[in-house]
Structure formats: C-alpha cells, structure tokens
Amino acid sequence: MEKKQPLRQCLGCREMKPKRELLRVVKPPEGEIHLDLKGKANGRGAYICPSRDCLKRAIKSKALERAFGVQIPEAVYEALTAQMEAIDGG
C-alpha cells in the first residue's frame, strides 16, 4: 500500500499540491520570516510554489501577512524574492 502524500495549499495559486513540491516560508517565534529549504525549521509555516509568479500573487494579496498574522516589512519580501531567484537559478 502506497504511503499518503501530505498536501498543502500554495498561498499564490491556491492549489493543493504535495508538500515536497512546495517551498515553506517560516516565521520562527524569535526570528525573522524566511524560506525554510529543508522544511524542518521551528515556527509557523506557510507554503508556496517555487515560482516567482506565485510569490508575486502571495505578496499582492497579502497572503503571507494573513497566514502569519503580522505586518511584513518590504525588506522581508525582497529577501524572499532573492532567495526564490537563487533557487530558480536567476
């Protein structure tokens, strides 16, 4: 019997996808919001497709702010975009 794949919803496109296909954005209790590349960091997590379009949609709709319940500074969005581009290869 095949093991069930956990599904998570992308904040950008709102599609349910396997957890392993998505990137996790995490807000640790003591730290700054960042991409959790291993998916194991402590804190509140939100998931997003590894595409710049989904990140742009999530930023525009303020989905990350709703998910974490805090105002997110522009610098955090810039850092997430830079991290996403580094993963994407530019």
C-alpha positions in Angstrom: 0.0 0.0 0.0 1.4 3.4 -1.0 2.1 5.9 1.7 -0.2 9.0 1.6 1.4 12.3 0.4 0.7 15.2 2.7 -0.9 18.1 0.7 -0.5 21.8 1.3 -2.1 24.8 -0.3 0.0 27.3 -2.2 -0.6 30.9 -1.0 -0.1 32.2 -4.5 -2.2 30.0 -6.8 -4.3 28.4 -4.0 -3.8 24.9 -5.5 -3.4 21.9 -3.3 -0.1 20.2 -4.1 2.2 17.6 -2.4 4.2 19.2 0.4 7.5 18.2 -1.2 6.8 20.2 -4.3 6.3 23.4 -2.3 8.6 25.8 -0.6 8.0 26.5 3.1 8.1 30.1 4.4 8.5 30.1 8.2 8.1 32.6 11.0 10.0 31.3 14.0 8.9 32.6 17.4 12.1 34.6 17.9 13.2 35.4 14.4 12.6 36.9 11.0 10.4 35.3 8.3 12.5 33.4 5.8 12.4 30.4 3.4 12.8 27.1 5.1 14.6 25.0 2.4 14.6 21.8 4.5 11.1 22.1 5.8 12.2 21.3 9.4 12.6 24.8 11.0 10.6 25.6 14.1 7.8 28.0 13.8 4.6 28.8 11.9 4.9 27.6 8.3 3.1 28.6 5.0 3.7 27.1 1.7 4.2 28.5 -1.8 5.1 27.1 -5.2 8.7 27.5 -6.3 7.8 30.1 -8.9 8.1 33.9 -8.9 4.5 34.2 -10.2 3.1 32.5 -7.1 5.3 34.6 -4.8 4.1 37.8 -6.6 0.5 36.8 -6.2 1.0 36.0 -2.5 2.6 39.4 -1.9 -0.1 41.2 -3.9 -2.9 39.5 -2.0 -1.1 39.9 1.4 -1.5 36.1 1.9 1.7 35.9 3.9 0.5 38.6 6.3 -2.8 36.8 6.8 -1.0 33.5 7.3 1.4 34.8 10.0 -0.9 37.5 11.5 1.7 40.2 11.4 2.7 43.2 9.1 5.6 42.1 6.9 8.2 44.7 6.1 9.2 45.2 2.4 12.7 44.0 3.2 11.4 40.5 4.0 9.6 40.3 0.7 12.8 41.4 -1.1 14.8 38.7 0.7 12.2 36.1 -0.1 12.3 37.1 -3.8 16.1 37.0 -3.8 16.1 33.5 -2.1 13.5 32.3 -4.7 15.6 33.6 -7.6 18.7 31.9 -6.2 16.8 28.6 -6.1 15.3 29.2 -9.5 18.7 29.9 -11.0 18.2 33.6 -11.6 
